[in-house]
Amino acid sequence: MEVNKLVLVGFMGTGKSSVSRELSARLGWARLDSDEEIVKRAGQSISDIFATDGEGRFRDLESEAIADLLDKEQPGIIATGGGAVLRESNRSIMLEKSLVVALMADAESIIARVSKDEERPLLQGDARERVYKLLEQRRGAYDFAHLAIDTTGLSVQDVAERIIACKNEWNAPGPTGGSGDATE
């Protein structure tokens, strides 16, 4: 399969948005963000969607946005929200139509990155406690990805280089191209 879509999944604060910008600049591909697409379509912030319509409605909008972004003909890097992998239908379509990269980081790095961000509705209250609780709930949720990279201690540029190398190997002709899973 010739990859023209990269989907970045992972817990909040693992670098999906930053890495997607770097990949877009390096590859010349469109940068697409499922959360930004949801906000544009709904005409309200994610926090407001959660507050007025609930998480279930947000997840419905998220599934629609992911499917539509993956259906675009143009090559693209899609940064997803941290919970996008919670639905089997999202995981299936990502695997079918893209190279899926899971970005991970240790809990303390995540807390340092997201603790002051008030736009994250799932972190309302004690951010440290919520991060640990959500990480435990989502343990294994990102294991379906073709490639996993721990971003703890890596620069955005380092992460992008690793993803591009994997994409190039995936697209390479011969027995090794598109061969399956890798972990960094």
Residue frames as a rotation matrix with the C-alpha (Angstrom) as fourth column:
MET 1
0.583 0.813 0.000 0.00
0.813 -0.583 0.000 0.00
0.000 0.000 -1.000 0.00
GLU 2
-0.440 -0.648 0.621 1.41
0.614 -0.722 -0.319 3.40
0.655 0.241 0.716 -1.00
VAL 3
-0.015 0.398 -0.917 0.93
0.959 -0.253 -0.126 5.56
-0.282 -0.882 -0.378 2.07
ASN 4
-0.490 -0.122 0.863 -0.37
0.435 -0.892 0.121 9.08
0.755 0.435 0.491 1.46
LYS 5
0.514 0.586 0.627 -1.91
-0.367 -0.511 0.778 9.53
0.776 -0.629 -0.048 4.92
LEU 6
-0.648 -0.604 -0.463 -0.19
0.293 0.364 -0.884 9.48
0.703 -0.709 -0.059 8.28
VAL 7
0.518 0.812 0.268 -2.45
-0.069 -0.272 0.960 9.36
0.853 -0.516 -0.085 11.33
LEU 8
-0.681 -0.720 0.133 -1.00
-0.124 -0.066 -0.990 10.38
0.721 -0.691 -0.045 14.67
VAL 9
0.560 0.808 -0.182 -2.70
0.017 0.208 0.978 8.88
0.828 -0.551 0.103 17.71
GLY 10
-0.484 -0.699 -0.526 -1.79
0.548 0.226 -0.805 8.99
0.682 -0.678 0.274 21.36
PHE 11
0.170 0.490 -0.855 -2.71
0.978 -0.187 0.087 10.37
-0.117 -0.851 -0.511 24.72
MET 12
0.914 0.167 0.369 -3.08
0.218 -0.971 -0.102 14.15
0.342 0.173 -0.924 25.05
GLY 13
0.779 -0.620 0.091 0.24
-0.552 -0.611 0.568 15.92
-0.296 -0.493 -0.818 25.41
THR 14
0.447 -0.640 0.625 2.32
0.393 0.768 0.505 13.36
-0.803 0.020 0.595 23.55
GLY 15
-0.443 -0.717 -0.539 3.11
-0.070 -0.571 0.818 15.75
-0.894 0.400 0.203 20.69
LYS 16
-0.070 0.452 0.889 0.56
0.836 0.513 -0.196 14.95
-0.545 0.729 -0.414 18.00
SER 17
0.882 0.465 -0.074 -0.14
0.362 -0.770 -0.525 18.55
-0.302 0.437 -0.848 17.00
SER 18
0.438 -0.798 -0.414 3.50
-0.563 -0.603 0.565 19.68
-0.700 -0.014 -0.714 17.08
VAL 19
-0.473 -0.629 0.617 4.73
0.056 0.678 0.733 16.62
-0.879 0.381 -0.286 15.19
SER 20
0.275 0.635 0.722 1.96
0.821 0.236 -0.520 16.96
-0.501 0.735 -0.456 12.59
ARG 21
0.902 -0.002 -0.432 3.09
-0.144 -0.945 -0.295 20.53
-0.408 0.328 -0.852 11.86
GLU 22
-0.028 -0.997 -0.066 6.70
-0.610 -0.035 0.792 19.39
-0.792 0.062 -0.607 11.47
LEU 23
-0.377 -0.058 0.924 5.74
0.456 0.857 0.240 16.48
-0.806 0.512 -0.296 9.21
SER 24
0.683 0.696 0.219 3.57
0.569 -0.320 -0.757 18.75
-0.457 0.642 -0.615 7.08
ALA 25
0.683 -0.492 -0.539 6.46
-0.531 -0.842 0.095 21.17
-0.501 0.222 -0.837 6.60
ARG 26
-0.325 -0.909 0.263 8.94
-0.482 0.398 0.780 18.40
-0.813 0.127 -0.568 5.74
LEU 27
-0.501 0.172 0.848 6.71
0.539 0.829 0.149 16.35
-0.678 0.532 -0.508 3.44
GLY 28
-0.937 0.230 -0.261 4.70
-0.344 -0.730 0.590 19.17
-0.055 0.643 0.764 1.88
TRP 29
-0.579 0.777 -0.247 1.52
0.603 0.612 0.511 17.32
0.549 0.147 -0.823 2.85
ALA 30
0.029 0.700 0.713 -1.61
-0.300 -0.674 0.675 18.94
0.953 -0.234 0.190 4.25
ARG 31
-0.973 -0.205 -0.108 -1.82
0.056 0.244 -0.968 19.13
0.224 -0.948 -0.226 8.03
LEU 32
-0.065 0.998 -0.002 -5.24
-0.245 -0.014 0.969 18.02
0.967 0.063 0.245 9.21
ASP 33
-0.963 -0.208 0.172 -6.45
-0.200 0.120 -0.972 17.96
0.181 -0.971 -0.157 12.79
SER 34
-0.461 0.844 -0.275 -9.58
0.599 0.524 0.605 16.09
0.655 0.114 -0.747 13.79
ASP 35
-0.214 0.379 -0.900 -10.22
0.879 -0.327 -0.346 18.35
-0.425 -0.866 -0.263 16.80
GLU 36
-0.770 -0.098 -0.631 -9.90
-0.095 -0.959 0.265 21.49
-0.631 0.264 0.729 14.66
GLU 37
-0.872 0.476 -0.111 -12.26
-0.030 0.175 0.984 19.95
0.488 0.862 -0.138 12.11
ILE 38
-0.291 0.779 -0.555 -14.83
0.917 0.392 0.069 19.22
0.271 -0.489 -0.829 14.84
VAL 39
-0.381 0.091 -0.920 -14.66
0.515 -0.806 -0.293 22.80
-0.768 -0.585 0.260 16.14
LYS 40
-0.930 0.000 -0.367 -15.10
-0.287 -0.622 0.728 24.14
-0.229 0.783 0.579 12.61
ARG 41
-0.706 0.681 -0.195 -18.09
0.235 0.485 0.842 21.89
0.668 0.549 -0.503 11.90
ALA 42
-0.139 0.672 -0.728 -19.81
0.970 0.239 0.035 22.35
0.197 -0.701 -0.685 15.26
GLY 43
0.079 0.120 0.990 -19.15
0.204 -0.974 0.101 26.07
0.976 0.194 -0.102 15.51
GLN 44
0.818 0.123 0.562 -18.18
-0.496 -0.342 0.798 25.71
0.290 -0.932 -0.219 19.16
SER 45
-0.195 -0.961 0.199 -15.17
-0.931 0.117 -0.345 24.71
0.308 -0.252 -0.917 21.23
ILE 46
-0.352 -0.015 -0.936 -14.56
0.017 1.000 -0.022 21.14
0.936 -0.023 -0.351 22.31
SER 47
-0.985 -0.011 -0.172 -15.10
0.172 -0.020 -0.985 22.20
0.008 -1.000 0.021 25.92
ASP 48
-0.526 0.843 -0.111 -18.49
-0.789 -0.533 -0.306 23.64
-0.317 -0.073 0.946 24.96
ILE 49
-0.106 0.464 -0.879 -19.46
-0.639 0.646 0.418 20.46
0.762 0.606 0.228 23.05
PHE 50
-0.680 -0.201 -0.705 -18.62
0.330 0.775 -0.539 18.38
0.655 -0.599 -0.461 26.13
ALA 51
-0.960 0.262 -0.100 -20.53
-0.023 -0.429 -0.903 20.76
-0.280 -0.865 0.417 28.41
THR 52
-0.371 0.880 -0.296 -23.68
-0.859 -0.447 -0.252 21.09
-0.354 0.161 0.921 26.29
ASP 53
0.369 0.543 -0.754 -23.92
-0.855 0.517 -0.047 17.82
0.364 0.662 0.655 24.36
GLY 54
0.714 -0.124 0.689 -21.71
-0.425 0.706 0.567 15.42
-0.556 -0.698 0.452 26.32
GLU 55
-0.314 -0.946 0.084 -18.77
-0.582 0.261 0.770 13.20
-0.750 0.193 -0.632 25.45
GLY 56
-0.123 0.329 0.936 -20.93
0.488 0.842 -0.231 10.81
-0.864 0.428 -0.264 23.39
ARG 57
0.882 0.471 0.013 -21.90
0.272 -0.485 -0.831 13.55
-0.385 0.737 -0.556 20.94
PHE 58
0.410 -0.820 -0.398 -18.29
-0.770 -0.546 0.331 14.70
-0.488 0.171 -0.856 20.75
ARG 59
-0.433 -0.605 0.668 -17.17
-0.185 0.785 0.591 11.13
-0.882 0.132 -0.452 19.92
ASP 60
0.382 0.635 0.672 -19.81
0.635 0.347 -0.690 10.95
-0.671 0.690 -0.270 17.15
LEU 61
0.942 -0.060 -0.331 -18.51
-0.233 -0.827 -0.511 14.18
-0.243 0.558 -0.793 15.62
GLU 62
0.060 -0.995 0.078 -14.96
-0.731 0.009 0.682 12.89
-0.679 -0.098 -0.727 15.99
SER 63
-0.199 -0.080 0.977 -15.73
0.321 0.936 0.142 9.67
-0.926 0.342 -0.161 14.11
GLU 64
0.772 0.543 0.329 -17.35
0.508 -0.219 -0.833 11.61
-0.381 0.810 -0.445 11.26
ALA 65
0.762 -0.530 -0.373 -14.40
-0.577 -0.817 -0.018 14.01
-0.295 0.228 -0.928 11.04
ILE 66
-0.182 -0.878 0.443 -11.80
-0.455 0.475 0.753 11.23
-0.872 -0.064 -0.486 10.99
ALA 67
0.071 0.282 0.957 -13.62
0.629 0.732 -0.263 9.32
-0.774 0.620 -0.125 8.24
ASP 68
0.939 0.336 0.066 -13.95
0.272 -0.612 -0.743 12.47
-0.209 0.715 -0.667 6.13
LEU 69
0.503 -0.826 -0.256 -10.31
-0.732 -0.564 0.381 13.47
-0.459 -0.004 -0.888 6.59
LEU 70
-0.298 -0.621 0.725 -9.13
-0.130 0.778 0.614 9.99
-0.946 0.089 -0.313 5.61
ASP 71
0.340 0.537 0.772 -11.30
0.696 0.408 -0.591 10.12
-0.632 0.738 -0.235 2.48
LYS 72
0.696 -0.150 -0.703 -9.58
-0.408 -0.887 -0.215 13.24
-0.591 0.437 -0.678 1.14
GLU 73
0.931 -0.330 0.156 -7.52
0.323 0.545 -0.774 12.47
0.171 0.771 0.614 -1.97
GLN 74
0.500 -0.783 0.371 -4.65
-0.463 -0.603 -0.650 14.77
0.732 0.153 -0.664 -1.07
PRO 75
-0.087 -0.617 -0.782 -1.75
0.577 0.609 -0.544 13.41
0.812 -0.499 0.302 1.01
GLY 76
0.321 0.269 0.908 -2.06
-0.455 -0.797 0.397 14.46
0.831 -0.541 -0.133 4.62
ILE 77
-0.781 -0.460 -0.422 -0.96
0.245 0.395 -0.885 14.16
0.574 -0.795 -0.196 8.19
ILE 78
0.240 0.943 0.232 -3.92
-0.124 -0.208 0.970 13.78
0.963 -0.261 0.067 10.54
ALA 79
-0.907 -0.400 0.134 -3.50
-0.148 0.005 -0.989 14.60
0.395 -0.916 -0.064 14.21
THR 80
-0.009 0.939 -0.344 -6.29
0.268 0.334 0.904 13.03
0.963 -0.084 -0.255 16.24
GLY 81
0.255 0.184 0.949 -7.62
-0.839 -0.446 0.312 13.71
0.481 -0.876 0.041 19.70
GLY 82
-0.645 -0.666 0.374 -6.38
-0.760 0.510 -0.404 11.43
0.078 -0.544 -0.835 22.46
GLY 83
-0.352 0.593 0.724 -9.65
-0.361 0.628 -0.689 9.51
-0.863 -0.505 -0.007 22.68
ALA 84
0.050 0.389 -0.920 -10.12
-0.992 -0.090 -0.092 8.95
-0.119 0.917 0.382 18.95
VAL 85
-0.647 -0.420 -0.637 -8.95
-0.539 0.842 -0.007 5.36
0.539 0.339 -0.771 19.33
LEU 86
-0.702 0.378 0.604 -11.70
-0.506 0.331 -0.796 4.46
-0.501 -0.865 -0.041 21.80
ARG 87
0.450 0.893 -0.030 -14.04
-0.607 0.281 -0.744 3.41
-0.655 0.353 0.668 19.00
GLU 88
-0.076 -0.435 0.897 -13.26
0.309 0.845 0.436 0.28
-0.948 0.310 0.071 17.04
SER 89
0.704 0.403 0.585 -14.66
0.664 -0.083 -0.743 1.85
-0.251 0.911 -0.326 13.86
ASN 90
0.866 -0.460 -0.196 -12.09
-0.480 -0.875 -0.068 4.66
-0.140 0.153 -0.978 14.12
ARG 91
0.024 -0.902 0.431 -9.22
-0.486 0.367 0.793 2.22
-0.874 -0.228 -0.429 14.64
SER 92
0.161 0.105 0.981 -10.34
0.567 0.804 -0.179 0.10
-0.808 0.586 0.070 11.69
ILE 93
0.916 0.239 0.322 -10.62
0.399 -0.467 -0.789 2.95
-0.038 0.852 -0.523 9.21
MET 94
0.637 -0.760 -0.129 -7.28
-0.679 -0.632 0.373 4.40
-0.365 -0.150 -0.919 10.34
LEU 95
-0.112 -0.707 0.699 -5.53
-0.186 0.706 0.684 1.06
-0.976 -0.054 -0.210 9.79
GLU 96
0.351 0.365 0.863 -7.22
0.704 0.505 -0.500 0.58
-0.618 0.782 -0.080 6.43
LYS 97
0.826 0.193 0.529 -6.46
0.531 -0.581 -0.617 4.02
0.189 0.791 -0.582 4.98
SER 98
0.703 -0.577 0.416 -3.20
-0.542 -0.813 -0.211 5.19
0.461 -0.077 -0.884 6.58
LEU 99
-0.185 -0.783 -0.594 0.03
0.431 0.479 -0.765 4.51
0.883 -0.397 0.248 8.37
VAL 100
0.798 0.557 0.231 -0.92
-0.002 -0.380 0.925 4.89
0.603 -0.739 -0.302 12.03
VAL 101
-0.338 -0.939 -0.066 1.71
0.269 -0.029 -0.963 6.21
0.902 -0.343 0.262 14.43
ALA 102
0.759 0.529 -0.379 1.14
0.482 -0.064 0.874 6.13
0.438 -0.846 -0.304 18.19
LEU 103
-0.205 -0.776 0.596 2.99
-0.128 -0.583 -0.803 8.82
0.970 -0.240 0.020 20.13
MET 104
0.637 0.328 -0.697 3.57
0.581 0.390 0.714 8.07
0.506 -0.861 0.058 23.79
ALA 105
-0.190 -0.720 0.668 5.23
-0.296 -0.606 -0.738 9.82
0.936 -0.338 -0.098 26.72
ASP 106
-0.627 -0.041 -0.778 5.67
0.654 0.514 -0.555 9.17
0.423 -0.857 -0.295 30.42
ALA 107
0.316 0.910 -0.268 3.01
0.907 -0.207 0.367 10.53
0.278 -0.359 -0.891 32.77
GLU 108
0.161 -0.293 -0.942 5.16
0.634 -0.701 0.326 13.30
-0.756 -0.650 0.073 34.25
SER 109
-0.885 -0.459 0.073 6.06
0.327 -0.504 0.799 14.64
-0.330 0.732 0.596 30.78
ILE 110
-0.368 0.841 0.395 2.39
0.703 -0.026 0.711 14.64
0.609 0.540 -0.582 29.82
ILE 111
0.437 0.539 -0.721 1.43
0.890 -0.376 0.258 16.47
-0.132 -0.754 -0.643 33.02
ALA 112
-0.325 -0.648 -0.688 4.12
0.462 -0.744 0.483 19.10
-0.825 -0.161 0.542 32.42
ARG 113
-0.941 -0.083 0.328 2.85
0.338 -0.291 0.895 19.63
0.021 0.953 0.302 28.86
VAL 114
-0.405 0.884 0.233 -0.90
0.418 -0.047 0.907 19.85
0.813 0.465 -0.351 29.56
SER 115
-0.388 0.290 -0.875 -1.42
0.922 0.120 -0.369 20.94
-0.002 -0.949 -0.314 33.16
LYS 116
-0.644 0.111 -0.757 -2.02
0.166 -0.946 -0.279 24.61
-0.747 -0.305 0.591 32.33
ASP 117
-0.952 0.302 -0.049 -4.21
-0.096 -0.142 0.985 23.99
0.290 0.943 0.164 29.28
GLU 118
-0.636 0.764 0.106 -7.79
-0.298 -0.116 -0.947 24.93
-0.711 -0.635 0.302 30.16
GLU 119
-0.097 0.588 -0.803 -9.10
-0.995 -0.085 0.058 23.78
-0.034 0.804 0.593 26.77
ARG 120
-0.707 -0.183 -0.683 -8.87
-0.272 0.962 0.024 20.10
0.653 0.202 -0.730 27.74
PRO 121
0.130 0.891 0.436 -12.27
-0.808 -0.159 0.567 19.13
0.575 -0.426 0.699 29.15
LEU 122
0.647 0.130 -0.752 -11.12
0.141 0.948 0.285 15.73
0.750 -0.290 0.595 30.40
LEU 123
-0.349 -0.862 -0.368 -8.55
0.644 0.065 -0.763 17.41
0.681 -0.503 0.532 32.67
GLN 124
0.128 0.448 0.885 -10.93
-0.377 -0.803 0.461 19.57
0.917 -0.392 0.066 34.67
GLY 125
0.983 0.147 0.111 -10.01
-0.148 0.272 0.951 19.41
0.109 -0.951 0.289 38.34
ASP 126
0.396 -0.877 0.272 -6.75
-0.437 0.080 0.896 17.84
-0.808 -0.474 -0.352 39.48
ALA 127
0.573 -0.177 -0.801 -4.81
-0.807 0.050 -0.588 17.44
0.144 0.983 -0.114 36.21
ARG 128
-0.530 -0.847 0.048 -2.20
-0.836 0.511 -0.201 15.09
0.146 -0.146 -0.978 37.73
GLU 129
-0.473 0.435 0.766 -4.86
-0.318 0.727 -0.609 12.74
-0.821 -0.532 -0.206 39.11
ARG 130
0.597 0.774 -0.211 -6.86
-0.435 0.091 -0.896 12.84
-0.674 0.626 0.392 35.85
VAL 131
0.190 -0.604 -0.774 -3.80
-0.947 0.094 -0.306 12.09
0.258 0.792 -0.554 33.70
TYR 132
-0.788 -0.535 0.305 -2.87
-0.606 0.763 -0.224 9.05
-0.113 -0.362 -0.925 35.77
LYS 133
-0.196 0.813 0.548 -6.46
-0.216 0.509 -0.833 7.82
-0.957 -0.282 0.075 35.83
LEU 134
0.690 0.487 -0.535 -6.97
-0.583 -0.063 -0.810 8.27
-0.428 0.871 0.240 32.07
LEU 135
-0.182 -0.828 -0.531 -3.62
-0.954 0.280 -0.110 6.67
0.240 0.486 -0.840 31.26
GLU 136
-0.786 -0.055 0.615 -4.66
-0.345 0.866 -0.363 3.64
-0.513 -0.498 -0.700 33.27
GLN 137
0.216 0.959 0.185 -8.07
-0.209 0.230 -0.950 3.51
-0.954 0.166 0.250 31.58
ARG 138
0.802 0.097 -0.590 -6.47
-0.578 -0.125 -0.806 3.76
-0.152 0.987 -0.045 28.13
ARG 139
-0.188 -0.896 0.402 -3.65
-0.644 0.421 0.639 1.32
-0.742 -0.139 -0.656 28.76
GLY 140
-0.562 -0.141 0.815 -3.21
0.357 0.848 0.392 -0.63
-0.746 0.511 -0.427 25.54
ALA 141
0.464 0.874 -0.144 -5.61
0.249 -0.285 -0.926 1.60
-0.850 0.393 -0.350 23.57
TYR 142
0.560 -0.314 -0.767 -2.88
-0.729 -0.627 -0.275 2.71
-0.394 0.713 -0.580 21.18
ASP 143
-0.181 -0.701 0.690 -1.31
-0.299 0.707 0.641 -0.73
-0.937 -0.090 -0.338 20.67
PHE 144
0.550 0.499 0.670 -3.06
0.448 0.501 -0.740 -1.21
-0.705 0.707 0.053 17.31
ALA 145
0.729 -0.242 -0.641 -0.83
-0.522 -0.802 -0.291 1.37
-0.443 0.547 -0.710 15.59
HIS 146
0.890 -0.448 -0.082 1.68
0.199 0.543 -0.816 0.34
0.410 0.710 0.573 12.94
LEU 147
-0.195 -0.976 0.101 4.45
0.463 -0.182 -0.867 2.29
0.865 -0.122 0.487 14.71
ALA 148
0.865 0.389 -0.317 4.87
0.455 -0.342 0.822 3.46
0.211 -0.855 -0.473 18.30
ILE 149
-0.148 -0.911 0.386 7.29
0.433 -0.410 -0.802 6.19
0.889 0.049 0.455 19.39
ASP 150
0.435 0.156 -0.887 7.98
0.890 -0.221 0.398 7.31
-0.133 -0.963 -0.235 22.95
THR 151
0.458 -0.177 0.871 8.37
0.407 -0.830 -0.382 11.09
0.790 0.530 -0.308 22.63
THR 152
0.963 -0.150 -0.224 9.74
0.168 -0.317 0.934 11.54
-0.211 -0.937 -0.280 26.16
GLY 153
0.271 -0.937 -0.223 13.04
0.116 -0.198 0.973 13.36
-0.956 -0.289 0.055 25.80
LEU 154
-0.326 -0.353 0.877 12.85
0.895 0.184 0.407 13.58
-0.305 0.917 0.256 21.99
SER 155
-0.702 0.108 -0.704 12.59
-0.223 -0.972 0.073 16.77
-0.676 0.209 0.706 19.97
VAL 156
0.446 0.887 -0.120 9.73
-0.290 0.016 -0.957 17.26
-0.847 0.461 0.264 17.54
GLN 157
0.286 -0.429 -0.857 12.31
-0.958 -0.124 -0.258 17.03
0.004 0.895 -0.447 14.74
ASP 158
-0.771 -0.596 0.225 13.61
-0.613 0.790 -0.013 13.66
-0.170 -0.148 -0.974 16.02
VAL 159
-0.262 0.769 0.583 10.10
0.001 0.604 -0.797 12.23
-0.965 -0.208 -0.159 16.15
ALA 160
0.624 0.504 -0.597 9.33
-0.539 -0.274 -0.796 13.50
-0.565 0.819 0.101 12.63
GLU 161
-0.190 -0.787 -0.587 12.55
-0.980 0.189 0.063 11.94
0.062 0.587 -0.807 11.28
ARG 162
-0.819 -0.099 0.565 11.63
-0.264 0.939 -0.219 8.55
-0.509 -0.329 -0.796 12.72
ILE 163
0.164 0.963 0.215 8.13
-0.003 0.218 -0.976 8.71
-0.986 0.160 0.038 11.24
ILE 164
0.520 -0.016 -0.854 9.41
-0.806 -0.341 -0.485 9.72
-0.283 0.940 -0.190 7.80
ALA 165
-0.602 -0.786 -0.139 11.93
-0.797 0.578 0.176 6.86
-0.058 0.217 -0.974 7.86
CYS 166
-0.590 0.468 0.658 9.12
0.051 0.835 -0.548 4.42
-0.806 -0.290 -0.516 8.66
LYS 167
0.493 0.799 -0.344 6.89
-0.269 -0.236 -0.934 5.89
-0.827 0.553 0.099 5.94
ASN 168
0.150 -0.524 -0.838 9.69
-0.986 -0.145 -0.086 5.56
-0.077 0.839 -0.539 3.40
GLU 169
-0.858 -0.439 0.266 10.33
-0.446 0.894 0.035 1.95
-0.253 -0.088 -0.963 4.40
TRP 170
-0.198 0.891 0.408 6.60
0.039 0.423 -0.905 1.23
-0.979 -0.164 -0.119 4.25
ASN 171
0.673 0.493 -0.551 6.42
-0.435 -0.339 -0.834 2.62
-0.598 0.801 -0.014 0.71
ALA 172
-0.329 -0.898 -0.293 9.57
-0.828 0.125 0.547 0.83
-0.454 0.422 -0.784 -0.43
PRO 173
0.489 0.465 -0.738 9.09
-0.780 0.612 -0.131 -1.87
0.391 0.640 0.662 -3.06
GLY 174
-0.414 -0.677 -0.609 9.97
-0.387 0.736 -0.555 -5.43
0.824 0.006 -0.567 -2.20
PRO 175
-0.049 0.424 -0.904 9.37
0.494 0.797 0.347 -7.82
0.868 -0.430 -0.249 0.65
THR 176
-0.667 -0.242 -0.705 10.07
0.745 -0.196 -0.638 -5.33
0.016 -0.950 0.311 3.46
GLY 177
-0.899 0.335 0.283 7.74
-0.258 -0.925 0.279 -2.55
0.355 0.178 0.918 2.30
GLY 178
-0.038 0.971 0.237 4.49
-0.826 -0.164 0.540 -2.36
0.563 -0.175 0.808 4.26
SER 179
-0.451 -0.298 -0.841 5.65
-0.081 0.952 -0.294 -5.21
0.889 -0.064 -0.454 6.41
GLY 180
0.298 0.671 -0.680 3.83
0.619 0.406 0.672 -4.42
0.727 -0.621 -0.294 9.60
ASP 181
0.956 0.292 -0.004 4.40
0.174 -0.558 0.812 -3.15
0.235 -0.777 -0.584 13.08
ALA 182
-0.124 -0.992 0.036 7.39
0.521 -0.096 -0.848 -1.39
0.844 -0.086 0.529 14.57
THR 183
0.888 0.304 -0.344 8.15
0.450 -0.418 0.789 0.10
0.096 -0.856 -0.508 17.93
GLU 184
0.133 -0.831 0.539 10.66
0.127 -0.525 -0.841 2.85
0.983 0.181 0.035 18.62
